Every structure is written in structure tokens, then in C-alpha cells.
Amino acid sequence: MWAVALRTLRDPEEAADALQEAFISAFRAAASFRAESQVTTWLHRIVVNACLDRVRRKQSKPTSPLPETGPGEPVAPRDAMAERETRLVVQDALDELPEEQRVPIIMVDIEGYSVAETAKVLNIAEGTVKSRCARGRAKLAKLLGHLRNPSAGANVPVDDVNVQQQQQRQREGR
């Protein structure tokens, strides 16, 4: 639940608040649970709704976040700055996706939920989850193409993504 809230809101404090609201809502609505799905699916739906409510409220009152860097950060032997830059680029690309594509991608590709579980949590058809993920992945491929192919110097056009995927499958013998 925490991971879904954190990935959806991208702010630990907001995610903690949303999760607390979600559990309070779940407690209050426990008597109305009809057992048509698993309890975890029902709880995930409540968490997603609480997160989406916070996103809507936040959009009506935009704020600017404080910088994440400061004194006392741990020193790591690996290239932490490059990793952080990559994380920021990926997060920015996720932020550019419409919410209806970002949430399924986070749940399926990042959190590892199945398409069926995601469909139940979001209360949409499995085919809708698949199509939203596919459209979102295509946009991410375009936005993040420079990470995979730094020598190209530009983003990968969406049309080239399908061609590259087909070429990759042929090389793998699929």
C-alpha cells in the first residue's frame, strides 16, 4: 500500500497522509465490504482513490517543493549523482504522462502487480490497463530514448519504437 501511494504521489509526506486517510476510510467502510474481491484489492482501491483525491486537491493549490539536497548526505562509492540524475529524468518522464497512463504503469511495471490485479484496483477492464500501459510505455520510450541510446543525441520517435521492438524480437528469435 505504501509503495503504491509513494509512487503515485511521488512525495513521502503526501503518501503518508494519503495512506493514513485511506486506512481511516477503510476502517469506517469496513462494514460495507461485500467480499466480491480480495481485501487487498479493496484496500488498494481505497489507497489509489485517496492518492488521486490528494492530486486533485494539490492541482487546485500548486506549491513548490523544497530542494532534496542538503548537508549530511551519505557518500557512496558508486556514481550516485548519475543515478540520481537518471532517477530524476525518469521521474520527469513519468510526470509527463497523463494520470490515466501513469498509475497503471506504476502498478504493473514498477510495483509488479498483474494486469488483472491492477484492473480490479483501478476498477477498469484488463484490456484498458493493457492499452494504457502500452500507450504510456510508447511515450516513455520516446521521452527516455536518449538514456538507452546516448549517441543518438535526440529522443526516439514513437514510430521508431515499434520498429525497434520488432527488430529486437527478431534478434531474440521470437
N, C-alpha and C positions, 0 to 999 in steps of 0.2 A: 504494500500500500504506500509506504514511504517513497519507494523508488518511483512509482507512477506519479505521485504528487510532485516530487522533486523534478523529474524530467518534464512534466507538463508545465510547471510554473517557473522552473529554472532559477529559483531563489529559495534557499533553505528556510528562511524565516516565513516566507509566504506559504511554502509547502507544509511547514509545521502547523501554521494557523489553519490552513485548509484541512489538513488531516484531523486536527482537533475538532473542527466544525463537522467534519464528515462522521466522526465517531459519535459525536453528540447527536447528530441527526439519525444515525443508525440505532442508537440506544432508544431514542424517542419513537422510532418507527418499527422497532423490533416486533411488536405485536402484529404489525401488518405484513410481515414477511410470509409469503404464500408457499414457499418451498418449491416453486416451479423451476428454480435453478439452484446452483450451489450457493452456500452462504458467501463464499469468497467472491463469486461473480456479483452478487447483490452488493457486497461491501465495496468492491472495485467501482461499480457504477456510482455509488454514493460519493466515493472519493473523486472520481472524474467530474461529477456534477459540481462538487464543492470547488474544485480547481477552476472549472470553467466559469463558475459564478465569480470567483476572485478575478479572473482575467477580464471579465466584462466590467466589473467594478473598477478595476485598475485602468482600463481604457478610458473611462469617463473622467478619471483624475490622474493623468500621467505624472510620473515622478522621475527623477534622475537618480540612478543608483550611485552609491559611494564606491570609490575605487577599491579593488580587491587586494591590491598590493600594499605592503606596509612593512615596518620593521619586524624583525624576528621571524622571517620566513625561513623554513628549513632549507639547508643546502643539500642538493642531490648530485651524485656523481654523473648522472646522465644529463642529457641536454634538456633540462626542464623548461627552458624558455621556448625551445622549438615545439615541445609537446604542448605547452600552454597556448602558443600561437595557433597550432593546429586545432586544439580544442575550441578556441575562440572562433576560428574560421568555420568549423563545423557547426558550432552553436549559432553563429550568424546565419549560416545557410538554412539551418532548421527554423530559425526565426522568420525567414523569408517565406516559408511555406504557409499556405492557409491552414488555419487551425484544424479543419476537417481532414487534412492530409497529415499534418504533423502528429496528432495524437495517435492515429493508427500506426504510423511508422515507429514512434517511440515505443508503443506497446509490443508490436510484433518484432521489429528489428533490433531494438535496444534492450527491452526488458525480456524478450523471449517468449511472450505469450503466443499461443497458437492463434490462427485466424479465427477459429470457432470461438475461443475464449474472448478474443477482442470484440468479435461481433456481438456476443452476449453482453459484455460490459458496456459497449457503446450503444447497444440496442439498435443495431443496423444489420443488414444482411451480410453474409460472409462474402458474397461477390462484391459488395460495396467496399468492404475492408480491403479486398484484393485490388480493386481498381484504384482506390485512394492511395494505397501503398505504391502501386505501380506508377501512378502519376507523380507522386511525391518523390519516388526514387529517381525518376527521369529528371525532375527539376534539380534534385540534389546532385545528380551526375553532371549536369550542366554547370551548376554553381561550384562544384568541387573538382571538376576535371583537371584543373591545374595542379592539384595535390598528387594525383596519380601519374600525370604526365607533365612534369615541370618544364621540359624542353619545349612544349607546345607554346607556352607563353600566353595562352588565351583559354577561355572556357570552351568546353566541348559542346558543340551544338546538339540539341535534343535529337535531331535526325541521326547524327553520327553515333549516338549512344546505342540505338538499336542495331546498327551495323556492327559496332564493336562487340556487342553482346553475342551476335550471331557468329562473328569471326572467332571469338573466344570459345564458344560451344563447339565449333568445327575443330579447333585445335585440340580440344579435350576429347574429341571423339563422341560427342553426344548428339 
